Amino acid sequence: MDAKPYLVAATVLAGIRHGLKNKIDPGPETKGNGYEGGEDAAIPVDWRMAIEAAKGSAFLKEALGEDMHRTFTAIKAAEYAQVMRTVSEVDYDLYLYTV
């Protein structure tokens, strides 16, 4: 996991508080691979989907504050864009030298 520990702690604690305050039922325990939940899975399956979910999250905006939420999601979107523009060594090895 590549995350700032204080942001992880802040959002986990805010999530616990939100759940207790609103008496939210967390649902059944997830067993096995949580990503194999199909179309209704609550877990984003890739980095882009996670960023979009974070951008649209009223909970995250409240937990981090509007300024931090905007800054955090903008930074993550910029990091994602940079990674998507990068050609990895694996791609070079697999495709460039075999074509």
PDB file as gemmi writes it, atoms N, CA and C in Angstrom:
CRYST1    1.000    1.000    1.000  90.00  90.00  90.00 P 1                      
ATOM      1  N   MET A   1       0.845  -1.163   0.000  1.00  0.00           N  
ATOM      2  CA  MET A   1       0.000   0.000   0.000  1.00  0.00           C  
ATOM      3  C   MET A   1       0.893   1.228   0.000  1.00  0.00           C  
ATOM      4  N   ASP A   2       0.597   2.139  -0.884  1.00  0.00           N  
ATOM      5  CA  ASP A   2       1.342   3.388  -0.978  1.00  0.00           C  
ATOM      6  C   ASP A   2       0.414   4.505  -0.519  1.00  0.00           C  
ATOM      7  N   ALA A   3       0.475   4.830   0.757  1.00  0.00           N  
ATOM      8  CA  ALA A   3      -0.428   5.839   1.303  1.00  0.00           C  
ATOM      9  C   ALA A   3       0.252   6.567   2.455  1.00  0.00           C  
ATOM     10  N   LYS A   4      -0.229   7.766   2.704  1.00  0.00           N  
ATOM     11  CA  LYS A   4       0.234   8.533   3.856  1.00  0.00           C  
ATOM     12  C   LYS A   4      -0.477   7.979   5.093  1.00  0.00           C  
ATOM     13  N   PRO A   5       0.277   7.482   6.070  1.00  0.00           N  
ATOM     14  CA  PRO A   5      -0.353   6.846   7.238  1.00  0.00           C  
ATOM     15  C   PRO A   5      -1.356   7.747   7.957  1.00  0.00           C  
ATOM     16  N   TYR A   6      -1.089   9.042   8.034  1.00  0.00           N  
ATOM     17  CA  TYR A   6      -2.013   9.925   8.741  1.00  0.00           C  
ATOM     18  C   TYR A   6      -3.329  10.085   7.979  1.00  0.00           C  
ATOM     19  N   LEU A   7      -3.287  10.035   6.639  1.00  0.00           N  
ATOM     20  CA  LEU A   7      -4.529  10.092   5.875  1.00  0.00           C  
ATOM     21  C   LEU A   7      -5.320   8.792   6.009  1.00  0.00           C  
ATOM     22  N   VAL A   8      -4.612   7.676   6.020  1.00  0.00           N  
ATOM     23  CA  VAL A   8      -5.280   6.384   6.222  1.00  0.00           C  
ATOM     24  C   VAL A   8      -5.940   6.368   7.601  1.00  0.00           C  
ATOM     25  N   ALA A   9      -5.195   6.765   8.619  1.00  0.00           N  
ATOM     26  CA  ALA A   9      -5.743   6.785   9.981  1.00  0.00           C  
ATOM     27  C   ALA A   9      -6.937   7.727  10.073  1.00  0.00           C  
ATOM     28  N   ALA A  10      -6.833   8.898   9.476  1.00  0.00           N  
ATOM     29  CA  ALA A  10      -7.931   9.876   9.530  1.00  0.00           C  
ATOM     30  C   ALA A  10      -9.189   9.334   8.872  1.00  0.00           C  
ATOM     31  N   THR A  11      -9.040   8.703   7.720  1.00  0.00           N  
ATOM     32  CA  THR A  11     -10.227   8.200   7.029  1.00  0.00           C  
ATOM     33  C   THR A  11     -10.804   6.956   7.700  1.00  0.00           C  
ATOM     34  N   VAL A  12      -9.949   6.101   8.248  1.00  0.00           N  
ATOM     35  CA  VAL A  12     -10.456   4.923   8.964  1.00  0.00           C  
ATOM     36  C   VAL A  12     -11.235   5.366  10.205  1.00  0.00           C  
ATOM     37  N   LEU A  13     -10.658   6.279  10.967  1.00  0.00           N  
ATOM     38  CA  LEU A  13     -11.357   6.774  12.161  1.00  0.00           C  
ATOM     39  C   LEU A  13     -12.641   7.511  11.786  1.00  0.00           C  
ATOM     40  N   ALA A  14     -12.610   8.295  10.715  1.00  0.00           N  
ATOM     41  CA  ALA A  14     -13.822   8.988  10.264  1.00  0.00           C  
ATOM     42  C   ALA A  14     -14.877   7.975   9.816  1.00  0.00           C  
ATOM     43  N   GLY A  15     -14.441   6.899   9.175  1.00  0.00           N  
ATOM     44  CA  GLY A  15     -15.371   5.854   8.748  1.00  0.00           C  
ATOM     45  C   GLY A  15     -16.021   5.152   9.931  1.00  0.00           C  
ATOM     46  N   ILE A  16     -15.223   4.867  10.939  1.00  0.00           N  
ATOM     47  CA  ILE A  16     -15.769   4.242  12.154  1.00  0.00           C  
ATOM     48  C   ILE A  16     -16.785   5.173  12.811  1.00  0.00           C  
ATOM     49  N   ARG A  17     -16.414   6.424  12.940  1.00  0.00           N  
ATOM     50  CA  ARG A  17     -17.310   7.423  13.545  1.00  0.00           C  
ATOM     51  C   ARG A  17     -18.604   7.541  12.744  1.00  0.00           C  
ATOM     52  N   HIS A  18     -18.472   7.629  11.429  1.00  0.00           N  
ATOM     53  CA  HIS A  18     -19.641   7.753  10.548  1.00  0.00           C  
ATOM     54  C   HIS A  18     -20.563   6.539  10.699  1.00  0.00           C  
ATOM     55  N   GLY A  19     -19.979   5.351  10.715  1.00  0.00           N  
ATOM     56  CA  GLY A  19     -20.772   4.137  10.855  1.00  0.00           C  
ATOM     57  C   GLY A  19     -21.493   4.047  12.182  1.00  0.00           C  
ATOM     58  N   LEU A  20     -20.793   4.396  13.260  1.00  0.00           N  
ATOM     59  CA  LEU A  20     -21.415   4.354  14.589  1.00  0.00           C  
ATOM     60  C   LEU A  20     -22.491   5.427  14.732  1.00  0.00           C  
ATOM     61  N   LYS A  21     -22.180   6.632  14.280  1.00  0.00           N  
ATOM     62  CA  LYS A  21     -23.115   7.761  14.404  1.00  0.00           C  
ATOM     63  C   LYS A  21     -24.409   7.491  13.633  1.00  0.00           C  
ATOM     64  N   ASN A  22     -24.281   6.916  12.443  1.00  0.00           N  
ATOM     65  CA  ASN A  22     -25.451   6.676  11.592  1.00  0.00           C  
ATOM     66  C   ASN A  22     -26.007   5.267  11.714  1.00  0.00           C  
ATOM     67  N   LYS A  23     -25.442   4.480  12.645  1.00  0.00           N  
ATOM     68  CA  LYS A  23     -25.902   3.110  12.895  1.00  0.00           C  
ATOM     69  C   LYS A  23     -25.984   2.305  11.594  1.00  0.00           C  
ATOM     70  N   ILE A  24     -24.904   2.360  10.826  1.00  0.00           N  
ATOM     71  CA  ILE A  24     -24.848   1.671   9.535  1.00  0.00           C  
ATOM     72  C   ILE A  24     -24.459   0.205   9.744  1.00  0.00           C  
ATOM     73  N   ASP A  25     -25.246  -0.672   9.159  1.00  0.00           N  
ATOM     74  CA  ASP A  25     -24.939  -2.096   9.200  1.00  0.00           C  
ATOM     75  C   ASP A  25     -23.842  -2.370   8.182  1.00  0.00           C  
ATOM     76  N   PRO A  26     -22.693  -2.880   8.600  1.00  0.00           N  
ATOM     77  CA  PRO A  26     -21.605  -3.109   7.653  1.00  0.00           C  
ATOM     78  C   PRO A  26     -21.852  -4.265   6.692  1.00  0.00           C  
ATOM     79  N   GLY A  27     -22.912  -5.006   6.908  1.00  0.00           N  
ATOM     80  CA  GLY A  27     -23.205  -6.138   6.028  1.00  0.00           C  
ATOM     81  C   GLY A  27     -22.400  -7.354   6.423  1.00  0.00           C  
ATOM     82  N   PRO A  28     -22.534  -8.404   5.642  1.00  0.00           N  
ATOM     83  CA  PRO A  28     -21.844  -9.646   5.978  1.00  0.00           C  
ATOM     84  C   PRO A  28     -20.336  -9.533   5.732  1.00  0.00           C  
ATOM     85  N   GLU A  29     -19.590 -10.362   6.410  1.00  0.00           N  
ATOM     86  CA  GLU A  29     -18.143 -10.444   6.245  1.00  0.00           C  
ATOM     87  C   GLU A  29     -17.805 -10.850   4.808  1.00  0.00           C  
ATOM     88  N   THR A  30     -16.800 -10.206   4.248  1.00  0.00           N  
ATOM     89  CA  THR A  30     -16.322 -10.594   2.920  1.00  0.00           C  
ATOM     90  C   THR A  30     -15.326 -11.725   3.090  1.00  0.00           C  
ATOM     91  N   LYS A  31     -15.560 -12.820   2.415  1.00  0.00           N  
ATOM     92  CA  LYS A  31     -14.651 -13.960   2.478  1.00  0.00           C  
ATOM     93  C   LYS A  31     -14.073 -14.177   1.093  1.00  0.00           C  
ATOM     94  N   GLY A  32     -12.815 -14.565   1.036  1.00  0.00           N  
ATOM     95  CA  GLY A  32     -12.178 -14.800  -0.248  1.00  0.00           C  
ATOM     96  C   GLY A  32     -11.741 -13.494  -0.890  1.00  0.00           C  
ATOM     97  N   ASN A  33     -11.758 -13.451  -2.208  1.00  0.00           N  
ATOM     98  CA  ASN A  33     -11.313 -12.292  -2.971  1.00  0.00           C  
ATOM     99  C   ASN A  33     -12.437 -11.269  -3.070  1.00  0.00           C  
ATOM    100  N   GLY A  34     -12.295 -10.151  -2.378  1.00  0.00           N  
ATOM    101  CA  GLY A  34     -13.310  -9.109  -2.369  1.00  0.00           C  
ATOM    102  C   GLY A  34     -13.514  -8.448  -3.714  1.00  0.00           C  
ATOM    103  N   TYR A  35     -12.525  -8.577  -4.611  1.00  0.00           N  
ATOM    104  CA  TYR A  35     -12.637  -7.990  -5.943  1.00  0.00           C  
ATOM    105  C   TYR A  35     -13.508  -8.821  -6.874  1.00  0.00           C  
ATOM    106  N   GLU A  36     -13.846 -10.026  -6.487  1.00  0.00           N  
ATOM    107  CA  GLU A  36     -14.648 -10.902  -7.332  1.00  0.00           C  
ATOM    108  C   GLU A  36     -16.133 -10.794  -7.015  1.00  0.00           C  
ATOM    109  N   GLY A  37     -16.570  -9.626  -6.588  1.00  0.00           N  
ATOM    110  CA  GLY A  37     -17.964  -9.411  -6.234  1.00  0.00           C  
ATOM    111  C   GLY A  37     -18.854  -9.118  -7.418  1.00  0.00           C  
ATOM    112  N   GLY A  38     -18.292  -9.057  -8.610  1.00  0.00           N  
ATOM    113  CA  GLY A  38     -19.088  -8.796  -9.805  1.00  0.00           C  
ATOM    114  C   GLY A  38     -19.404  -7.326  -9.959  1.00  0.00           C  
ATOM    115  N   GLU A  39     -20.444  -7.042 -10.711  1.00  0.00           N  
ATOM    116  CA  GLU A  39     -20.841  -5.669 -11.029  1.00  0.00           C  
ATOM    117  C   GLU A  39     -21.193  -4.855  -9.781  1.00  0.00           C  
ATOM    118  N   ASP A  40     -21.714  -5.503  -8.759  1.00  0.00           N  
ATOM    119  CA  ASP A  40     -22.162  -4.800  -7.563  1.00  0.00           C  
ATOM    120  C   ASP A  40     -21.073  -4.630  -6.515  1.00  0.00           C  
ATOM    121  N   ALA A  41     -19.839  -5.010  -6.837  1.00  0.00           N  
ATOM    122  CA  ALA A  41     -18.752  -4.917  -5.862  1.00  0.00           C  
ATOM    123  C   ALA A  41     -18.522  -3.454  -5.481  1.00  0.00           C  
ATOM    124  N   ALA A  42     -18.336  -3.219  -4.187  1.00  0.00           N  
ATOM    125  CA  ALA A  42     -18.133  -1.864  -3.697  1.00  0.00           C  
ATOM    126  C   ALA A  42     -16.675  -1.434  -3.804  1.00  0.00           C  
ATOM    127  N   ILE A  43     -15.789  -2.356  -4.108  1.00  0.00           N  
ATOM    128  CA  ILE A  43     -14.363  -2.052  -4.171  1.00  0.00           C  
ATOM    129  C   ILE A  43     -13.981  -1.728  -5.614  1.00  0.00           C  
ATOM    130  N   PRO A  44     -13.419  -0.524  -5.858  1.00  0.00           N  
ATOM    131  CA  PRO A  44     -12.957  -0.223  -7.225  1.00  0.00           C  
ATOM    132  C   PRO A  44     -11.899  -1.230  -7.657  1.00  0.00           C  
ATOM    133  N   VAL A  45     -11.941  -1.629  -8.924  1.00  0.00           N  
ATOM    134  CA  VAL A  45     -11.035  -2.674  -9.395  1.00  0.00           C  
ATOM    135  C   VAL A  45      -9.736  -2.141  -9.974  1.00  0.00           C  
ATOM    136  N   ASP A  46      -9.637  -0.834 -10.167  1.00  0.00           N  
ATOM    137  CA  ASP A  46      -8.378  -0.270 -10.648  1.00  0.00           C  
ATOM    138  C   ASP A  46      -8.182   1.138 -10.083  1.00  0.00           C  
ATOM    139  N   TRP A  47      -7.008   1.671 -10.323  1.00  0.00           N  
ATOM    140  CA  TRP A  47      -6.610   2.951  -9.754  1.00  0.00           C  
ATOM    141  C   TRP A  47      -7.521   4.085 -10.249  1.00  0.00           C  
ATOM    142  N   ARG A  48      -7.833   4.098 -11.543  1.00  0.00           N  
ATOM    143  CA  ARG A  48      -8.674   5.156 -12.104  1.00  0.00           C  
ATOM    144  C   ARG A  48     -10.059   5.146 -11.459  1.00  0.00           C  
ATOM    145  N   MET A  49     -10.644   3.962 -11.319  1.00  0.00           N  
ATOM    146  CA  MET A  49     -11.968   3.863 -10.700  1.00  0.00           C  
ATOM    147  C   MET A  49     -11.938   4.304  -9.237  1.00  0.00           C  
ATOM    148  N   ALA A  50     -10.839   4.000  -8.540  1.00  0.00           N  
ATOM    149  CA  ALA A  50     -10.710   4.413  -7.140  1.00  0.00           C  
ATOM    150  C   ALA A  50     -10.633   5.934  -7.032  1.00  0.00           C  
ATOM    151  N   ILE A  51      -9.907   6.568  -7.939  1.00  0.00           N  
ATOM    152  CA  ILE A  51      -9.805   8.031  -7.928  1.00  0.00           C  
ATOM    153  C   ILE A  51     -11.167   8.657  -8.207  1.00  0.00           C  
ATOM    154  N   GLU A  52     -11.891   8.119  -9.191  1.00  0.00           N  
ATOM    155  CA  GLU A  52     -13.222   8.644  -9.509  1.00  0.00           C  
ATOM    156  C   GLU A  52     -14.180   8.466  -8.327  1.00  0.00           C  
ATOM    157  N   ALA A  53     -14.099   7.327  -7.668  1.00  0.00           N  
ATOM    158  CA  ALA A  53     -14.946   7.095  -6.491  1.00  0.00           C  
ATOM    159  C   ALA A  53     -14.595   8.083  -5.386  1.00  0.00           C  
ATOM    160  N   ALA A  54     -13.304   8.339  -5.187  1.00  0.00           N  
ATOM    161  CA  ALA A  54     -12.866   9.287  -4.157  1.00  0.00           C  
ATOM    162  C   ALA A  54     -13.336  10.701  -4.485  1.00  0.00           C  
ATOM    163  N   LYS A  55     -13.253  11.082  -5.757  1.00  0.00           N  
ATOM    164  CA  LYS A  55     -13.709  12.417  -6.168  1.00  0.00           C  
ATOM    165  C   LYS A  55     -15.186  12.621  -5.869  1.00  0.00           C  
ATOM    166  N   GLY A  56     -15.982  11.582  -6.072  1.00  0.00           N  
ATOM    167  CA  GLY A  56     -17.424  11.686  -5.873  1.00  0.00           C  
ATOM    168  C   GLY A  56     -17.907  11.349  -4.476  1.00  0.00           C  
ATOM    169  N   SER A  57     -16.984  11.099  -3.559  1.00  0.00           N  
ATOM    170  CA  SER A  57     -17.367  10.660  -2.215  1.00  0.00           C  
ATOM    171  C   SER A  57     -17.656  11.831  -1.278  1.00  0.00           C  
ATOM    172  N   ALA A  58     -18.924  11.987  -0.926  1.00  0.00           N  
ATOM    173  CA  ALA A  58     -19.298  13.013   0.053  1.00  0.00           C  
ATOM    174  C   ALA A  58     -18.674  12.689   1.416  1.00  0.00           C  
ATOM    175  N   PHE A  59     -18.599  11.394   1.738  1.00  0.00           N  
ATOM    176  CA  PHE A  59     -17.989  10.982   3.004  1.00  0.00           C  
ATOM    177  C   PHE A  59     -16.530  11.428   3.066  1.00  0.00           C  
ATOM    178  N   LEU A  60     -15.756  11.145   2.003  1.00  0.00           N  
ATOM    179  CA  LEU A  60     -14.339  11.491   2.005  1.00  0.00           C  
ATOM    180  C   LEU A  60     -14.148  13.000   2.050  1.00  0.00           C  
ATOM    181  N   LYS A  61     -15.017  13.737   1.364  1.00  0.00           N  
ATOM    182  CA  LYS A  61     -14.948  15.196   1.377  1.00  0.00           C  
ATOM    183  C   LYS A  61     -15.171  15.724   2.794  1.00  0.00           C  
ATOM    184  N   GLU A  62     -16.113  15.133   3.488  1.00  0.00           N  
ATOM    185  CA  GLU A  62     -16.377  15.553   4.871  1.00  0.00           C  
ATOM    186  C   GLU A  62     -15.245  15.124   5.805  1.00  0.00           C  
ATOM    187  N   ALA A  63     -14.729  13.914   5.606  1.00  0.00           N  
ATOM    188  CA  ALA A  63     -13.683  13.388   6.489  1.00  0.00           C  
ATOM    189  C   ALA A  63     -12.381  14.160   6.360  1.00  0.00           C  
ATOM    190  N   LEU A  64     -12.006  14.511   5.135  1.00  0.00           N  
ATOM    191  CA  LEU A  64     -10.732  15.207   4.910  1.00  0.00           C  
ATOM    192  C   LEU A  64     -10.874  16.724   4.904  1.00  0.00           C  
ATOM    193  N   GLY A  65     -12.066  17.195   4.710  1.00  0.00           N  
ATOM    194  CA  GLY A  65     -12.266  18.625   4.501  1.00  0.00           C  
ATOM    195  C   GLY A  65     -12.216  18.902   3.011  1.00  0.00           C  
ATOM    196  N   GLU A  66     -12.952  19.910   2.583  1.00  0.00           N  
ATOM    197  CA  GLU A  66     -13.086  20.171   1.147  1.00  0.00           C  
ATOM    198  C   GLU A  66     -11.750  20.464   0.463  1.00  0.00           C  
ATOM    199  N   ASP A  67     -10.899  21.281   1.091  1.00  0.00           N  
ATOM    200  CA  ASP A  67      -9.612  21.628   0.476  1.00  0.00           C  
ATOM    201  C   ASP A  67      -8.697  20.414   0.354  1.00  0.00           C  
ATOM    202  N   MET A  68      -8.586  19.627   1.433  1.00  0.00           N  
ATOM    203  CA  MET A  68      -7.712  18.448   1.400  1.00  0.00           C  
ATOM    204  C   MET A  68      -8.249  17.414   0.417  1.00  0.00           C  
ATOM    205  N   HIS A  69      -9.558  17.242   0.368  1.00  0.00           N  
ATOM    206  CA  HIS A  69     -10.187  16.313  -0.566  1.00  0.00           C  
ATOM    207  C   HIS A  69      -9.856  16.707  -2.003  1.00  0.00           C  
ATOM    208  N   ARG A  70     -10.041  17.964  -2.338  1.00  0.00           N  
ATOM    209  CA  ARG A  70      -9.753  18.442  -3.686  1.00  0.00           C  
ATOM    210  C   ARG A  70      -8.268  18.260  -4.026  1.00  0.00           C  
ATOM    211  N   THR A  71      -7.397  18.625  -3.077  1.00  0.00           N  
ATOM    212  CA  THR A  71      -5.958  18.505  -3.304  1.00  0.00           C  
ATOM    213  C   THR A  71      -5.546  17.049  -3.453  1.00  0.00           C  
ATOM    214  N   PHE A  72      -6.016  16.199  -2.558  1.00  0.00           N  
ATOM    215  CA  PHE A  72      -5.658  14.780  -2.583  1.00  0.00           C  
ATOM    216  C   PHE A  72      -6.081  14.120  -3.894  1.00  0.00           C  
ATOM    217  N   THR A  73      -7.334  14.336  -4.297  1.00  0.00           N  
ATOM    218  CA  THR A  73      -7.810  13.684  -5.517  1.00  0.00           C  
ATOM    219  C   THR A  73      -7.120  14.256  -6.763  1.00  0.00           C  
ATOM    220  N   ALA A  74      -6.782  15.536  -6.751  1.00  0.00           N  
ATOM    221  CA  ALA A  74      -6.055  16.132  -7.884  1.00  0.00           C  
ATOM    222  C   ALA A  74      -4.653  15.539  -7.997  1.00  0.00           C  
ATOM    223  N   ILE A  75      -3.978  15.367  -6.868  1.00  0.00           N  
ATOM    224  CA  ILE A  75      -2.635  14.773  -6.868  1.00  0.00           C  
ATOM    225  C   ILE A  75      -2.699  13.336  -7.371  1.00  0.00           C  
ATOM    226  N   LYS A  76      -3.655  12.564  -6.890  1.00  0.00           N  
ATOM    227  CA  LYS A  76      -3.774  11.175  -7.321  1.00  0.00           C  
ATOM    228  C   LYS A  76      -4.106  11.082  -8.811  1.00  0.00           C  
ATOM    229  N   ALA A  77      -4.952  11.980  -9.312  1.00  0.00           N  
ATOM    230  CA  ALA A  77      -5.273  11.991 -10.742  1.00  0.00           C  
ATOM    231  C   ALA A  77      -4.031  12.334 -11.568  1.00  0.00           C  
ATOM    232  N   ALA A  78      -3.219  13.274 -11.099  1.00  0.00           N  
ATOM    233  CA  ALA A  78      -1.984  13.639 -11.805  1.00  0.00           C  
ATOM    234  C   ALA A  78      -0.983  12.487 -11.783  1.00  0.00           C  
ATOM    235  N   GLU A  79      -0.863  11.804 -10.648  1.00  0.00           N  
ATOM    236  CA  GLU A  79       0.027  10.637 -10.565  1.00  0.00           C  
ATOM    237  C   GLU A  79      -0.427   9.544 -11.529  1.00  0.00           C  
ATOM    238  N   TYR A  80      -1.720   9.307 -11.579  1.00  0.00           N  
ATOM    239  CA  TYR A  80      -2.266   8.294 -12.481  1.00  0.00           C  
ATOM    240  C   TYR A  80      -1.965   8.653 -13.935  1.00  0.00           C  
ATOM    241  N   ALA A  81      -2.172   9.919 -14.290  1.00  0.00           N  
ATOM    242  CA  ALA A  81      -1.902  10.362 -15.658  1.00  0.00           C  
ATOM    243  C   ALA A  81      -0.427  10.165 -16.016  1.00  0.00           C  
ATOM    244  N   GLN A  82       0.455  10.437 -15.080  1.00  0.00           N  
ATOM    245  CA  GLN A  82       1.887  10.256 -15.332  1.00  0.00           C  
ATOM    246  C   GLN A  82       2.226   8.778 -15.551  1.00  0.00           C  
ATOM    247  N   VAL A  83       1.673   7.922 -14.734  1.00  0.00           N  
ATOM    248  CA  VAL A  83       1.918   6.484 -14.880  1.00  0.00           C  
ATOM    249  C   VAL A  83       1.384   5.991 -16.228  1.00  0.00           C  
ATOM    250  N   MET A  84       0.226   6.462 -16.640  1.00  0.00           N  
ATOM    251  CA  MET A  84      -0.365   6.022 -17.902  1.00  0.00           C  
ATOM    252  C   MET A  84       0.431   6.496 -19.122  1.00  0.00           C  
ATOM    253  N   ARG A  85       1.207   7.570 -18.972  1.00  0.00           N  
ATOM    254  CA  ARG A  85       2.043   8.064 -20.073  1.00  0.00           C  
ATOM    255  C   ARG A  85       3.388   7.356 -20.147  1.00  0.00           C  
ATOM    256  N   THR A  86       3.687   6.526 -19.164  1.00  0.00           N  
ATOM    257  CA  THR A  86       4.985   5.869 -19.074  1.00  0.00           C  
ATOM    258  C   THR A  86       4.937   4.492 -19.736  1.00  0.00           C  
ATOM    259  N   VAL A  87       5.938   4.224 -20.560  1.00  0.00           N  
ATOM    260  CA  VAL A  87       6.073   2.889 -21.156  1.00  0.00           C  
ATOM    261  C   VAL A  87       7.049   2.110 -20.272  1.00  0.00           C  
ATOM    262  N   SER A  88       6.565   1.027 -19.717  1.00  0.00           N  
ATOM    263  CA  SER A  88       7.381   0.256 -18.775  1.00  0.00           C  
ATOM    264  C   SER A  88       8.421  -0.594 -19.497  1.00  0.00           C  
ATOM    265  N   GLU A  89       9.426  -1.032 -18.755  1.00  0.00           N  
ATOM    266  CA  GLU A  89      10.440  -1.932 -19.308  1.00  0.00           C  
ATOM    267  C   GLU A  89       9.814  -3.243 -19.777  1.00  0.00           C  
ATOM    268  N   VAL A  90       8.795  -3.687 -19.070  1.00  0.00           N  
ATOM    269  CA  VAL A  90       8.111  -4.924 -19.459  1.00  0.00           C  
ATOM    270  C   VAL A  90       7.508  -4.761 -20.853  1.00  0.00           C  
ATOM    271  N   ASP A  91       6.864  -3.599 -21.101  1.00  0.00           N  
ATOM    272  CA  ASP A  91       6.293  -3.360 -22.425  1.00  0.00           C  
ATOM    273  C   ASP A  91       7.373  -3.339 -23.503  1.00  0.00           C  
ATOM    274  N   TYR A  92       8.480  -2.660 -23.210  1.00  0.00           N  
ATOM    275  CA  TYR A  92       9.595  -2.660 -24.162  1.00  0.00           C  
ATOM    276  C   TYR A  92      10.056  -4.088 -24.449  1.00  0.00           C  
ATOM    277  N   ASP A  93      10.280  -4.845 -23.386  1.00  0.00           N  
ATOM    278  CA  ASP A  93      10.785  -6.215 -23.543  1.00  0.00           C  
ATOM    279  C   ASP A  93       9.809  -7.110 -24.297  1.00  0.00           C  
ATOM    280  N   LEU A  94       8.524  -6.971 -23.981  1.00  0.00           N  
ATOM    281  CA  LEU A  94       7.519  -7.850 -24.596  1.00  0.00           C  
ATOM    282  C   LEU A  94       7.220  -7.489 -26.043  1.00  0.00           C  
ATOM    283  N   TYR A  95       7.176  -6.205 -26.345  1.00  0.00           N  
ATOM    284  CA  TYR A  95       6.664  -5.799 -27.643  1.00  0.00           C  
ATOM    285  C   TYR A  95       7.682  -5.177 -28.582  1.00  0.00           C  
ATOM    286  N   LEU A  96       8.523  -4.301 -28.094  1.00  0.00           N  
ATOM    287  CA  LEU A  96       9.442  -3.590 -28.973  1.00  0.00           C  
ATOM    288  C   LEU A  96      10.471  -4.509 -29.614  1.00  0.00           C  
ATOM    289  N   TYR A  97      11.048  -5.379 -28.811  1.00  0.00           N  
ATOM    290  CA  TYR A  97      12.120  -6.225 -29.317  1.00  0.00           C  
ATOM    291  C   TYR A  97      11.637  -7.486 -30.017  1.00  0.00           C  
ATOM    292  N   THR A  98      10.364  -7.788 -29.920  1.00  0.00           N  
ATOM    293  CA  THR A  98       9.851  -9.003 -30.569  1.00  0.00           C  
ATOM    294  C   THR A  98       9.121  -8.697 -31.863  1.00  0.00           C  
ATOM    295  N   VAL A  99       8.874  -7.439 -32.141  1.00  0.00           N  
ATOM    296  CA  VAL A  99       8.139  -7.057 -33.355  1.00  0.00           C  
ATOM    297  C   VAL A  99       9.100  -6.831 -34.495  1.00  0.00           C  
TER     298      VAL A  99                                                      
END                                                                             
